[in-house]
Amino acid sequence: MFQPTQSQSALVLFLIVGVPLLLGWLGLIVQCANASFKSDGDKVAWILILVLLGPVGAALYLIAGRTRQTRPADREKWVV
C-alpha cells in the first residue's frame, strides 16, 4: 500500500487549502483595485492593507471595506 511521506502530505494540503486562499486573496486585491471609492486615497489605503496584512487585511476588507451595491429597484423603495 502507498504511504505518502510528510512532505507529500504537506504539498497536498497546500494545494487543497493554500492555493484557493491565495487565489481568493489576489481576487480581493483585484476587486479592490476595480471598486469605486469616495477618494483614490481610500482605494490605495485598502490595497496596502490587503497586501501588507494578508489574511487579516482580507477579513477587514470583507467586513468593512467593500462597497455595497444595491439593485436600482431596491433604491427606489428608499425614496421618501
mmCIF file of the N, C-alpha and C atoms, coordinates in Angstrom:
data_MODEL
# 
_entry.id   MODEL 
# 
loop_
_atom_site.group_PDB 
_atom_site.id 
_atom_site.type_symbol 
_atom_site.label_atom_id 
_atom_site.label_alt_id 
_atom_site.label_comp_id 
_atom_site.label_asym_id 
_atom_site.label_entity_id 
_atom_site.label_seq_id 
_atom_site.pdbx_PDB_ins_code 
_atom_site.Cartn_x 
_atom_site.Cartn_y 
_atom_site.Cartn_z 
_atom_site.occupancy 
_atom_site.B_iso_or_equiv 
_atom_site.pdbx_formal_charge 
_atom_site.auth_seq_id 
_atom_site.auth_comp_id 
_atom_site.auth_asym_id 
_atom_site.auth_atom_id 
_atom_site.pdbx_PDB_model_num 
ATOM 1   N N  . MET A 1 1  ? 0.842   -1.177 0.000  1.00 0.00 ? 1  MET A N  1 
ATOM 2   C CA . MET A 1 1  ? 0.000   0.000  0.000  1.00 0.00 ? 1  MET A CA 1 
ATOM 3   C C  . MET A 1 1  ? 0.888   1.241  0.000  1.00 0.00 ? 1  MET A C  1 
ATOM 4   N N  . PHE A 1 2  ? 0.447   2.263  -0.685 1.00 0.00 ? 2  PHE A N  1 
ATOM 5   C CA . PHE A 1 2  ? 1.214   3.504  -0.800 1.00 0.00 ? 2  PHE A CA 1 
ATOM 6   C C  . PHE A 1 2  ? 1.055   4.339  0.461  1.00 0.00 ? 2  PHE A C  1 
ATOM 7   N N  . GLN A 1 3  ? 2.164   4.740  1.058  1.00 0.00 ? 3  GLN A N  1 
ATOM 8   C CA . GLN A 1 3  ? 2.161   5.606  2.231  1.00 0.00 ? 3  GLN A CA 1 
ATOM 9   C C  . GLN A 1 3  ? 2.824   6.930  1.853  1.00 0.00 ? 3  GLN A C  1 
ATOM 10  N N  . PRO A 1 4  ? 2.066   8.024  1.846  1.00 0.00 ? 4  PRO A N  1 
ATOM 11  C CA . PRO A 1 4  ? 2.680   9.310  1.490  1.00 0.00 ? 4  PRO A CA 1 
ATOM 12  C C  . PRO A 1 4  ? 3.646   9.770  2.572  1.00 0.00 ? 4  PRO A C  1 
ATOM 13  N N  . THR A 1 5  ? 4.694   10.429 2.132  1.00 0.00 ? 5  THR A N  1 
ATOM 14  C CA . THR A 1 5  ? 5.637   10.987 3.091  1.00 0.00 ? 5  THR A CA 1 
ATOM 15  C C  . THR A 1 5  ? 5.061   12.284 3.658  1.00 0.00 ? 5  THR A C  1 
ATOM 16  N N  . GLN A 1 6  ? 5.723   12.794 4.662  1.00 0.00 ? 6  GLN A N  1 
ATOM 17  C CA . GLN A 1 6  ? 5.250   14.028 5.296  1.00 0.00 ? 6  GLN A CA 1 
ATOM 18  C C  . GLN A 1 6  ? 5.298   15.202 4.319  1.00 0.00 ? 6  GLN A C  1 
ATOM 19  N N  . SER A 1 7  ? 6.321   15.260 3.479  1.00 0.00 ? 7  SER A N  1 
ATOM 20  C CA . SER A 1 7  ? 6.417   16.365 2.522  1.00 0.00 ? 7  SER A CA 1 
ATOM 21  C C  . SER A 1 7  ? 5.343   16.260 1.450  1.00 0.00 ? 7  SER A C  1 
ATOM 22  N N  . GLN A 1 8  ? 4.971   15.036 1.064  1.00 0.00 ? 8  GLN A N  1 
ATOM 23  C CA . GLN A 1 8  ? 3.892   14.867 0.095  1.00 0.00 ? 8  GLN A CA 1 
ATOM 24  C C  . GLN A 1 8  ? 2.559   15.284 0.703  1.00 0.00 ? 8  GLN A C  1 
ATOM 25  N N  . SER A 1 9  ? 2.349   14.967 1.968  1.00 0.00 ? 9  SER A N  1 
ATOM 26  C CA . SER A 1 9  ? 1.116   15.368 2.643  1.00 0.00 ? 9  SER A CA 1 
ATOM 27  C C  . SER A 1 9  ? 1.029   16.884 2.757  1.00 0.00 ? 9  SER A C  1 
ATOM 28  N N  . ALA A 1 10 ? 2.152   17.513 3.046  1.00 0.00 ? 10 ALA A N  1 
ATOM 29  C CA . ALA A 1 10 ? 2.169   18.973 3.145  1.00 0.00 ? 10 ALA A CA 1 
ATOM 30  C C  . ALA A 1 10 ? 1.877   19.607 1.793  1.00 0.00 ? 10 ALA A C  1 
ATOM 31  N N  . LEU A 1 11 ? 2.388   19.019 0.725  1.00 0.00 ? 11 LEU A N  1 
ATOM 32  C CA . LEU A 1 11 ? 2.134   19.540 -0.612 1.00 0.00 ? 11 LEU A CA 1 
ATOM 33  C C  . LEU A 1 11 ? 0.661   19.416 -0.974 1.00 0.00 ? 11 LEU A C  1 
ATOM 34  N N  . VAL A 1 12 ? 0.063   18.286 -0.669 1.00 0.00 ? 12 VAL A N  1 
ATOM 35  C CA . VAL A 1 12 ? -1.359  18.084 -0.954 1.00 0.00 ? 12 VAL A CA 1 
ATOM 36  C C  . VAL A 1 12 ? -2.194  19.066 -0.145 1.00 0.00 ? 12 VAL A C  1 
ATOM 37  N N  . LEU A 1 13 ? -1.864  19.253 1.122  1.00 0.00 ? 13 LEU A N  1 
ATOM 38  C CA . LEU A 1 13 ? -2.593  20.205 1.962  1.00 0.00 ? 13 LEU A CA 1 
ATOM 39  C C  . LEU A 1 13 ? -2.466  21.620 1.402  1.00 0.00 ? 13 LEU A C  1 
ATOM 40  N N  . PHE A 1 14 ? -1.268  21.993 0.964  1.00 0.00 ? 14 PHE A N  1 
ATOM 41  C CA . PHE A 1 14 ? -1.075  23.315 0.368  1.00 0.00 ? 14 PHE A CA 1 
ATOM 42  C C  . PHE A 1 14 ? -1.916  23.473 -0.890 1.00 0.00 ? 14 PHE A C  1 
ATOM 43  N N  . LEU A 1 15 ? -1.955  22.447 -1.726 1.00 0.00 ? 15 LEU A N  1 
ATOM 44  C CA . LEU A 1 15 ? -2.723  22.532 -2.967 1.00 0.00 ? 15 LEU A CA 1 
ATOM 45  C C  . LEU A 1 15 ? -4.219  22.617 -2.701 1.00 0.00 ? 15 LEU A C  1 
ATOM 46  N N  . ILE A 1 16 ? -4.688  21.937 -1.671 1.00 0.00 ? 16 ILE A N  1 
ATOM 47  C CA . ILE A 1 16 ? -6.125  21.929 -1.374 1.00 0.00 ? 16 ILE A CA 1 
ATOM 48  C C  . ILE A 1 16 ? -6.553  23.193 -0.632 1.00 0.00 ? 16 ILE A C  1 
ATOM 49  N N  . VAL A 1 17 ? -5.733  23.665 0.287  1.00 0.00 ? 17 VAL A N  1 
ATOM 50  C CA . VAL A 1 17 ? -6.114  24.809 1.125  1.00 0.00 ? 17 VAL A CA 1 
ATOM 51  C C  . VAL A 1 17 ? -5.409  26.098 0.693  1.00 0.00 ? 17 VAL A C  1 
ATOM 52  N N  . GLY A 1 18 ? -4.120  26.029 0.501  1.00 0.00 ? 18 GLY A N  1 
ATOM 53  C CA . GLY A 1 18 ? -3.331  27.231 0.255  1.00 0.00 ? 18 GLY A CA 1 
ATOM 54  C C  . GLY A 1 18 ? -3.596  27.909 -1.069 1.00 0.00 ? 18 GLY A C  1 
ATOM 55  N N  . VAL A 1 19 ? -3.699  27.128 -2.123 1.00 0.00 ? 19 VAL A N  1 
ATOM 56  C CA . VAL A 1 19 ? -3.902  27.723 -3.447 1.00 0.00 ? 19 VAL A CA 1 
ATOM 57  C C  . VAL A 1 19 ? -5.242  28.455 -3.535 1.00 0.00 ? 19 VAL A C  1 
ATOM 58  N N  . PRO A 1 20 ? -6.369  27.851 -3.094 1.00 0.00 ? 20 PRO A N  1 
ATOM 59  C CA . PRO A 1 20 ? -7.626  28.615 -3.135 1.00 0.00 ? 20 PRO A CA 1 
ATOM 60  C C  . PRO A 1 20 ? -7.594  29.883 -2.277 1.00 0.00 ? 20 PRO A C  1 
ATOM 61  N N  . LEU A 1 21 ? -6.954  29.816 -1.109 1.00 0.00 ? 21 LEU A N  1 
ATOM 62  C CA . LEU A 1 21 ? -6.846  31.018 -0.275 1.00 0.00 ? 21 LEU A CA 1 
ATOM 63  C C  . LEU A 1 21 ? -6.007  32.090 -0.961 1.00 0.00 ? 21 LEU A C  1 
ATOM 64  N N  . LEU A 1 22 ? -4.917  31.685 -1.583 1.00 0.00 ? 22 LEU A N  1 
ATOM 65  C CA . LEU A 1 22 ? -4.074  32.636 -2.307 1.00 0.00 ? 22 LEU A CA 1 
ATOM 66  C C  . LEU A 1 22 ? -4.831  33.269 -3.468 1.00 0.00 ? 22 LEU A C  1 
ATOM 67  N N  . LEU A 1 23 ? -5.566  32.464 -4.217 1.00 0.00 ? 23 LEU A N  1 
ATOM 68  C CA . LEU A 1 23 ? -6.342  32.996 -5.339 1.00 0.00 ? 23 LEU A CA 1 
ATOM 69  C C  . LEU A 1 23 ? -7.451  33.930 -4.852 1.00 0.00 ? 23 LEU A C  1 
ATOM 70  N N  . GLY A 1 24 ? -8.084  33.594 -3.727 1.00 0.00 ? 24 GLY A N  1 
ATOM 71  C CA . GLY A 1 24 ? -9.107  34.476 -3.162 1.00 0.00 ? 24 GLY A CA 1 
ATOM 72  C C  . GLY A 1 24 ? -8.531  35.801 -2.715 1.00 0.00 ? 24 GLY A C  1 
ATOM 73  N N  . TRP A 1 25 ? -7.355  35.761 -2.098 1.00 0.00 ? 25 TRP A N  1 
ATOM 74  C CA . TRP A 1 25 ? -6.687  36.981 -1.649 1.00 0.00 ? 25 TRP A CA 1 
ATOM 75  C C  . TRP A 1 25 ? -6.320  37.861 -2.840 1.00 0.00 ? 25 TRP A C  1 
ATOM 76  N N  . LEU A 1 26 ? -5.768  37.247 -3.889 1.00 0.00 ? 26 LEU A N  1 
ATOM 77  C CA . LEU A 1 26 ? -5.441  38.008 -5.097 1.00 0.00 ? 26 LEU A CA 1 
ATOM 78  C C  . LEU A 1 26 ? -6.704  38.564 -5.749 1.00 0.00 ? 26 LEU A C  1 
ATOM 79  N N  . GLY A 1 27 ? -7.791  37.793 -5.716 1.00 0.00 ? 27 GLY A N  1 
ATOM 80  C CA . GLY A 1 27 ? -9.062  38.272 -6.259 1.00 0.00 ? 27 GLY A CA 1 
ATOM 81  C C  . GLY A 1 27 ? -9.582  39.477 -5.500 1.00 0.00 ? 27 GLY A C  1 
ATOM 82  N N  . LEU A 1 28 ? -9.405  39.485 -4.178 1.00 0.00 ? 28 LEU A N  1 
ATOM 83  C CA . LEU A 1 28 ? -9.825  40.648 -3.387 1.00 0.00 ? 28 LEU A CA 1 
ATOM 84  C C  . LEU A 1 28 ? -9.004  41.883 -3.740 1.00 0.00 ? 28 LEU A C  1 
ATOM 85  N N  . ILE A 1 29 ? -7.717  41.706 -3.988 1.00 0.00 ? 29 ILE A N  1 
ATOM 86  C CA . ILE A 1 29 ? -6.883  42.843 -4.376 1.00 0.00 ? 29 ILE A CA 1 
ATOM 87  C C  . ILE A 1 29 ? -7.359  43.405 -5.711 1.00 0.00 ? 29 ILE A C  1 
ATOM 88  N N  . VAL A 1 30 ? -7.658  42.528 -6.660 1.00 0.00 ? 30 VAL A N  1 
ATOM 89  C CA . VAL A 1 30 ? -8.153  42.975 -7.968 1.00 0.00 ? 30 VAL A CA 1 
ATOM 90  C C  . VAL A 1 30 ? -9.512  43.646 -7.817 1.00 0.00 ? 30 VAL A C  1 
ATOM 91  N N  . GLN A 1 31 ? -10.390 43.057 -7.006 1.00 0.00 ? 31 GLN A N  1 
ATOM 92  C CA . GLN A 1 31 ? -11.720 43.640 -6.793 1.00 0.00 ? 31 GLN A CA 1 
ATOM 93  C C  . GLN A 1 31 ? -11.597 45.019 -6.156 1.00 0.00 ? 31 GLN A C  1 
ATOM 94  N N  . CYS A 1 32 ? -10.693 45.157 -5.209 1.00 0.00 ? 32 CYS A N  1 
ATOM 95  C CA . CYS A 1 32 ? -10.482 46.449 -4.553 1.00 0.00 ? 32 CYS A CA 1 
ATOM 96  C C  . CYS A 1 32 ? -9.949  47.472 -5.550 1.00 0.00 ? 32 CYS A C  1 
ATOM 97  N N  . ALA A 1 33 ? -9.049  47.063 -6.417 1.00 0.00 ? 33 ALA A N  1 
ATOM 98  C CA . ALA A 1 33 ? -8.483  47.985 -7.406 1.00 0.00 ? 33 ALA A CA 1 
ATOM 99  C C  . ALA A 1 33 ? -9.539  48.443 -8.407 1.00 0.00 ? 33 ALA A C  1 
ATOM 100 N N  . ASN A 1 34 ? -10.525 47.602 -8.690 1.00 0.00 ? 34 ASN A N  1 
ATOM 101 C CA . ASN A 1 34 ? -11.568 47.953 -9.655 1.00 0.00 ? 34 ASN A CA 1 
ATOM 102 C C  . ASN A 1 34 ? -12.780 48.628 -9.012 1.00 0.00 ? 34 ASN A C  1 
ATOM 103 N N  . ALA A 1 35 ? -12.878 48.604 -7.690 1.00 0.00 ? 35 ALA A N  1 
ATOM 104 C CA . ALA A 1 35 ? -14.039 49.172 -7.000 1.00 0.00 ? 35 ALA A CA 1 
ATOM 105 C C  . ALA A 1 35 ? -13.960 50.692 -6.992 1.00 0.00 ? 35 ALA A C  1 
ATOM 106 N N  . SER A 1 36 ? -15.120 51.310 -6.851 1.00 0.00 ? 36 SER A N  1 
ATOM 107 C CA . SER A 1 36 ? -15.155 52.768 -6.751 1.00 0.00 ? 36 SER A CA 1 
ATOM 108 C C  . SER A 1 36 ? -15.246 53.156 -5.277 1.00 0.00 ? 36 SER A C  1 
ATOM 109 N N  . PHE A 1 37 ? -14.380 54.044 -4.872 1.00 0.00 ? 37 PHE A N  1 
ATOM 110 C CA . PHE A 1 37 ? -14.351 54.554 -3.506 1.00 0.00 ? 37 PHE A CA 1 
ATOM 111 C C  . PHE A 1 37 ? -14.595 56.053 -3.550 1.00 0.00 ? 37 PHE A C  1 
ATOM 112 N N  . LYS A 1 38 ? -14.831 56.647 -2.388 1.00 0.00 ? 38 LYS A N  1 
ATOM 113 C CA . LYS A 1 38 ? -15.070 58.090 -2.329 1.00 0.00 ? 38 LYS A CA 1 
ATOM 114 C C  . LYS A 1 38 ? -13.845 58.869 -2.776 1.00 0.00 ? 38 LYS A C  1 
ATOM 115 N N  . SER A 1 39 ? -12.660 58.335 -2.494 1.00 0.00 ? 39 SER A N  1 
ATOM 116 C CA . SER A 1 39 ? -11.432 59.008 -2.929 1.00 0.00 ? 39 SER A CA 1 
ATOM 117 C C  . SER A 1 39 ? -10.402 57.956 -3.332 1.00 0.00 ? 39 SER A C  1 
ATOM 118 N N  . ASP A 1 40 ? -9.428  58.389 -4.116 1.00 0.00 ? 40 ASP A N  1 
ATOM 119 C CA . ASP A 1 40 ? -8.360  57.477 -4.514 1.00 0.00 ? 40 ASP A CA 1 
ATOM 120 C C  . ASP A 1 40 ? -7.504  57.075 -3.322 1.00 0.00 ? 40 ASP A C  1 
ATOM 121 N N  . GLY A 1 41 ? -7.431  57.950 -2.326 1.00 0.00 ? 41 GLY A N  1 
ATOM 122 C CA . GLY A 1 41 ? -6.676  57.625 -1.125 1.00 0.00 ? 41 GLY A CA 1 
ATOM 123 C C  . GLY A 1 41 ? -7.256  56.436 -0.387 1.00 0.00 ? 41 GLY A C  1 
ATOM 124 N N  . ASP A 1 42 ? -8.591  56.340 -0.363 1.00 0.00 ? 42 ASP A N  1 
ATOM 125 C CA . ASP A 1 42 ? -9.234  55.189 0.266  1.00 0.00 ? 42 ASP A CA 1 
ATOM 126 C C  . ASP A 1 42 ? -8.855  53.902 -0.458 1.00 0.00 ? 42 ASP A C  1 
ATOM 127 N N  . LYS A 1 43 ? -8.859  53.960 -1.778 1.00 0.00 ? 43 LYS A N  1 
ATOM 128 C CA . LYS A 1 43 ? -8.520  52.778 -2.574 1.00 0.00 ? 43 LYS A CA 1 
ATOM 129 C C  . LYS A 1 43 ? -7.084  52.340 -2.301 1.00 0.00 ? 43 LYS A C  1 
ATOM 130 N N  . VAL A 1 44 ? -6.163  53.294 -2.299 1.00 0.00 ? 44 VAL A N  1 
ATOM 131 C CA . VAL A 1 44 ? -4.755  52.974 -2.053 1.00 0.00 ? 44 VAL A CA 1 
ATOM 132 C C  . VAL A 1 44 ? -4.578  52.408 -0.648 1.00 0.00 ? 44 VAL A C  1 
ATOM 133 N N  . ALA A 1 45 ? -5.271  52.993 0.318  1.00 0.00 ? 45 ALA A N  1 
ATOM 134 C CA . ALA A 1 45 ? -5.165  52.512 1.694  1.00 0.00 ? 45 ALA A CA 1 
ATOM 135 C C  . ALA A 1 45 ? -5.645  51.066 1.805  1.00 0.00 ? 45 ALA A C  1 
ATOM 136 N N  . TRP A 1 46 ? -6.784  50.748 1.185  1.00 0.00 ? 46 TRP A N  1 
ATOM 137 C CA . TRP A 1 46 ? -7.302  49.380 1.256  1.00 0.00 ? 46 TRP A CA 1 
ATOM 138 C C  . TRP A 1 46 ? -6.387  48.394 0.536  1.00 0.00 ? 46 TRP A C  1 
ATOM 139 N N  . ILE A 1 47 ? -5.817  48.798 -0.584 1.00 0.00 ? 47 ILE A N  1 
ATOM 140 C CA . ILE A 1 47 ? -4.893  47.895 -1.283 1.00 0.00 ? 47 ILE A CA 1 
ATOM 141 C C  . ILE A 1 47 ? -3.660  47.640 -0.418 1.00 0.00 ? 47 ILE A C  1 
ATOM 142 N N  . LEU A 1 48 ? -3.139  48.682 0.227  1.00 0.00 ? 48 LEU A N  1 
ATOM 143 C CA . LEU A 1 48 ? -1.997  48.495 1.125  1.00 0.00 ? 48 LEU A CA 1 
ATOM 144 C C  . LEU A 1 48 ? -2.352  47.599 2.305  1.00 0.00 ? 48 LEU A C  1 
ATOM 145 N N  . ILE A 1 49 ? -3.539  47.781 2.865  1.00 0.00 ? 49 ILE A N  1 
ATOM 146 C CA . ILE A 1 49 ? -3.983  46.924 3.968  1.00 0.00 ? 49 ILE A CA 1 
ATOM 147 C C  . ILE A 1 49 ? -4.056  45.476 3.509  1.00 0.00 ? 49 ILE A C  1 
ATOM 148 N N  . LEU A 1 50 ? -4.620  45.244 2.327  1.00 0.00 ? 50 LEU A N  1 
ATOM 149 C CA . LEU A 1 50 ? -4.724  43.881 1.808  1.00 0.00 ? 50 LEU A CA 1 
ATOM 150 C C  . LEU A 1 50 ? -3.350  43.262 1.580  1.00 0.00 ? 50 LEU A C  1 
ATOM 151 N N  . VAL A 1 51 ? -2.439  44.031 1.009  1.00 0.00 ? 51 VAL A N  1 
ATOM 152 C CA . VAL A 1 51 ? -1.124  43.484 0.680  1.00 0.00 ? 51 VAL A CA 1 
ATOM 153 C C  . VAL A 1 51 ? -0.284  43.267 1.935  1.00 0.00 ? 51 VAL A C  1 
ATOM 154 N N  . LEU A 1 52 ? -0.277  44.234 2.839  1.00 0.00 ? 52 LEU A N  1 
ATOM 155 C CA . LEU A 1 52 ? 0.616   44.164 3.993  1.00 0.00 ? 52 LEU A CA 1 
ATOM 156 C C  . LEU A 1 52 ? 0.106   43.269 5.117  1.00 0.00 ? 52 LEU A C  1 
ATOM 157 N N  . LEU A 1 53 ? -1.209  43.176 5.289  1.00 0.00 ? 53 LEU A N  1 
ATOM 158 C CA . LEU A 1 53 ? -1.748  42.400 6.400  1.00 0.00 ? 53 LEU A CA 1 
ATOM 159 C C  . LEU A 1 53 ? -2.239  41.010 6.008  1.00 0.00 ? 53 LEU A C  1 
ATOM 160 N N  . GLY A 1 54 ? -2.223  40.698 4.728  1.00 0.00 ? 54 GLY A N  1 
ATOM 161 C CA . GLY A 1 54 ? -2.580  39.355 4.276  1.00 0.00 ? 54 GLY A CA 1 
ATOM 162 C C  . GLY A 1 54 ? -3.985  38.942 4.685  1.00 0.00 ? 54 GLY A C  1 
ATOM 163 N N  . PRO A 1 55 ? -4.109  37.808 5.379  1.00 0.00 ? 55 PRO A N  1 
ATOM 164 C CA . PRO A 1 55 ? -5.433  37.297 5.740  1.00 0.00 ? 55 PRO A CA 1 
ATOM 165 C C  . PRO A 1 55 ? -6.211  38.235 6.670  1.00 0.00 ? 55 PRO A C  1 
ATOM 166 N N  . VAL A 1 56 ? -5.516  38.916 7.559  1.00 0.00 ? 56 VAL A N  1 
ATOM 167 C CA . VAL A 1 56 ? -6.196  39.860 8.457  1.00 0.00 ? 56 VAL A CA 1 
ATOM 168 C C  . VAL A 1 56 ? -6.747  41.028 7.641  1.00 0.00 ? 56 VAL A C  1 
ATOM 169 N N  . GLY A 1 57 ? -5.962  41.528 6.703  1.00 0.00 ? 57 GLY A N  1 
ATOM 170 C CA . GLY A 1 57 ? -6.421  42.601 5.829  1.00 0.00 ? 57 GLY A CA 1 
ATOM 171 C C  . GLY A 1 57 ? -7.596  42.173 4.972  1.00 0.00 ? 57 GLY A C  1 
ATOM 172 N N  . ALA A 1 58 ? -7.573  40.921 4.507  1.00 0.00 ? 58 ALA A N  1 
ATOM 173 C CA . ALA A 1 58 ? -8.687  40.409 3.705  1.00 0.00 ? 58 ALA A CA 1 
ATOM 174 C C  . ALA A 1 58 ? -9.964  40.356 4.535  1.00 0.00 ? 58 ALA A C  1 
ATOM 175 N N  . ALA A 1 59 ? -9.845  39.902 5.773  1.00 0.00 ? 59 ALA A N  1 
ATOM 176 C CA . ALA A 1 59 ? -11.022 39.855 6.647  1.00 0.00 ? 59 ALA A CA 1 
ATOM 177 C C  . ALA A 1 59 ? -11.545 41.262 6.920  1.00 0.00 ? 59 ALA A C  1 
ATOM 178 N N  . LEU A 1 60 ? -10.645 42.203 7.185  1.00 0.00 ? 60 LEU A N  1 
ATOM 179 C CA . LEU A 1 60 ? -11.067 43.588 7.418  1.00 0.00 ? 60 LEU A CA 1 
ATOM 180 C C  . LEU A 1 60 ? -11.767 44.159 6.193  1.00 0.00 ? 60 LEU A C  1 
ATOM 181 N N  . TYR A 1 61 ? -11.223 43.885 5.014  1.00 0.00 ? 61 TYR A N  1 
ATOM 182 C CA . TYR A 1 61 ? -11.822 44.413 3.785  1.00 0.00 ? 61 TYR A CA 1 
ATOM 183 C C  . TYR A 1 61 ? -13.197 43.803 3.547  1.00 0.00 ? 61 TYR A C  1 
ATOM 184 N N  . LEU A 1 62 ? -13.335 42.510 3.798  1.00 0.00 ? 62 LEU A N  1 
ATOM 185 C CA . LEU A 1 62 ? -14.636 41.865 3.605  1.00 0.00 ? 62 LEU A CA 1 
ATOM 186 C C  . LEU A 1 62 ? -15.680 42.408 4.575  1.00 0.00 ? 62 LEU A C  1 
ATOM 187 N N  . ILE A 1 63 ? -15.252 42.742 5.793  1.00 0.00 ? 63 ILE A N  1 
ATOM 188 C CA . ILE A 1 63 ? -16.189 43.235 6.804  1.00 0.00 ? 63 ILE A CA 1 
ATOM 189 C C  . ILE A 1 63 ? -16.502 44.719 6.607  1.00 0.00 ? 63 ILE A C  1 
ATOM 190 N N  . ALA A 1 64 ? -15.475 45.535 6.385  1.00 0.00 ? 64 ALA A N  1 
ATOM 191 C CA . ALA A 1 64 ? -15.686 46.983 6.430  1.00 0.00 ? 64 ALA A CA 1 
ATOM 192 C C  . ALA A 1 64 ? -15.400 47.721 5.132  1.00 0.00 ? 64 ALA A C  1 
ATOM 193 N N  . GLY A 1 65 ? -14.624 47.164 4.237  1.00 0.00 ? 65 GLY A N  1 
ATOM 194 C CA . GLY A 1 65 ? -14.156 47.945 3.109  1.00 0.00 ? 65 GLY A CA 1 
ATOM 195 C C  . GLY A 1 65 ? -14.944 47.839 1.830  1.00 0.00 ? 65 GLY A C  1 
ATOM 196 N N  . ARG A 1 66 ? -15.601 46.728 1.626  1.00 0.00 ? 66 ARG A N  1 
ATOM 197 C CA . ARG A 1 66 ? -16.290 46.536 0.354  1.00 0.00 ? 66 ARG A CA 1 
ATOM 198 C C  . ARG A 1 66 ? -17.459 47.485 0.233  1.00 0.00 ? 66 ARG A C  1 
ATOM 199 N N  . THR A 1 67 ? -17.609 48.044 -0.959 1.00 0.00 ? 67 THR A N  1 
ATOM 200 C CA . THR A 1 67 ? -18.754 48.912 -1.210 1.00 0.00 ? 67 THR A CA 1 
ATOM 201 C C  . THR A 1 67 ? -19.958 48.037 -1.493 1.00 0.00 ? 67 THR A C  1 
ATOM 202 N N  . ARG A 1 68 ? -21.040 48.345 -0.847 1.00 0.00 ? 68 ARG A N  1 
ATOM 203 C CA . ARG A 1 68 ? -22.259 47.558 -1.027 1.00 0.00 ? 68 ARG A CA 1 
ATOM 204 C C  . ARG A 1 68 ? -23.027 48.119 -2.209 1.00 0.00 ? 68 ARG A C  1 
ATOM 205 N N  . GLN A 1 69 ? -23.353 47.272 -3.142 1.00 0.00 ? 69 GLN A N  1 
ATOM 206 C CA . GLN A 1 69 ? -24.126 47.714 -4.292 1.00 0.00 ? 69 GLN A CA 1 
ATOM 207 C C  . GLN A 1 69 ? -25.558 47.234 -4.124 1.00 0.00 ? 69 GLN A C  1 
ATOM 208 N N  . THR A 1 70 ? -26.485 48.107 -4.431 1.00 0.00 ? 70 THR A N  1 
ATOM 209 C CA . THR A 1 70 ? -27.894 47.742 -4.355 1.00 0.00 ? 70 THR A CA 1 
ATOM 210 C C  . THR A 1 70 ? -28.489 47.767 -5.743 1.00 0.00 ? 70 THR A C  1 
ATOM 211 N N  . ARG A 1 71 ? -29.510 47.002 -5.909 1.00 0.00 ? 71 ARG A N  1 
ATOM 212 C CA . ARG A 1 71 ? -30.203 46.995 -7.194 1.00 0.00 ? 71 ARG A CA 1 
ATOM 213 C C  . ARG A 1 71 ? -31.019 48.276 -7.322 1.00 0.00 ? 71 ARG A C  1 
ATOM 214 N N  . PRO A 1 72 ? -31.180 48.793 -8.535 1.00 0.00 ? 72 PRO A N  1 
ATOM 215 C CA . PRO A 1 72 ? -31.971 50.019 -8.715 1.00 0.00 ? 72 PRO A CA 1 
ATOM 216 C C  . PRO A 1 72 ? -33.386 49.883 -8.164 1.00 0.00 ? 72 PRO A C  1 
ATOM 217 N N  . ALA A 1 73 ? -33.988 48.712 -8.264 1.00 0.00 ? 73 ALA A N  1 
ATOM 218 C CA . ALA A 1 73 ? -35.345 48.527 -7.745 1.00 0.00 ? 73 ALA A CA 1 
ATOM 219 C C  . ALA A 1 73 ? -35.380 48.716 -6.233 1.00 0.00 ? 73 ALA A C  1 
ATOM 220 N N  . ASP A 1 74 ? -34.341 48.277 -5.541 1.00 0.00 ? 74 ASP A N  1 
ATOM 221 C CA . ASP A 1 74 ? -34.290 48.449 -4.090 1.00 0.00 ? 74 ASP A CA 1 
ATOM 222 C C  . ASP A 1 74 ? -34.066 49.905 -3.710 1.00 0.00 ? 74 ASP A C  1 
ATOM 223 N N  . ARG A 1 75 ? -33.292 50.653 -4.496 1.00 0.00 ? 75 ARG A N  1 
ATOM 224 C CA . ARG A 1 75 ? -33.038 52.057 -4.192 1.00 0.00 ? 75 ARG A CA 1 
ATOM 225 C C  . ARG A 1 75 ? -34.311 52.881 -4.280 1.00 0.00 ? 75 ARG A C  1 
ATOM 226 N N  . GLU A 1 76 ? -35.195 52.536 -5.200 1.00 0.00 ? 76 GLU A N  1 
ATOM 227 C CA . GLU A 1 76 ? -36.436 53.295 -5.351 1.00 0.00 ? 76 GLU A CA 1 
ATOM 228 C C  . GLU A 1 76 ? -37.316 53.172 -4.115 1.00 0.00 ? 76 GLU A C  1 
ATOM 229 N N  . LYS A 1 77 ? -37.210 52.086 -3.391 1.00 0.00 ? 77 LYS A N  1 
ATOM 230 C CA . LYS A 1 77 ? -38.010 51.892 -2.185 1.00 0.00 ? 77 LYS A CA 1 
ATOM 231 C C  . LYS A 1 77 ? -37.564 52.827 -1.065 1.00 0.00 ? 77 LYS A C  1 
ATOM 232 N N  . TRP A 1 78 ? -36.320 53.292 -1.121 1.00 0.00 ? 78 TRP A N  1 
ATOM 233 C CA . TRP A 1 78 ? -35.791 54.124 -0.049 1.00 0.00 ? 78 TRP A CA 1 
ATOM 234 C C  . TRP A 1 78 ? -36.219 55.577 -0.162 1.00 0.00 ? 78 TRP A C  1 
ATOM 235 N N  . VAL A 1 79 ? -36.689 55.992 -1.317 1.00 0.00 ? 79 VAL A N  1 
ATOM 236 C CA . VAL A 1 79 ? -37.057 57.389 -1.523 1.00 0.00 ? 79 VAL A CA 1 
ATOM 237 C C  . VAL A 1 79 ? -38.288 57.694 -0.688 1.00 0.00 ? 79 VAL A C  1 
ATOM 238 N N  . VAL A 1 80 ? -38.211 58.762 0.090  1.00 0.00 ? 80 VAL A N  1 
ATOM 239 C CA . VAL A 1 80 ? -39.329 59.121 0.968  1.00 0.00 ? 80 VAL A CA 1 
ATOM 240 C C  . VAL A 1 80 ? -40.138 60.221 0.333  1.00 0.00 ? 80 VAL A C  1 
# 
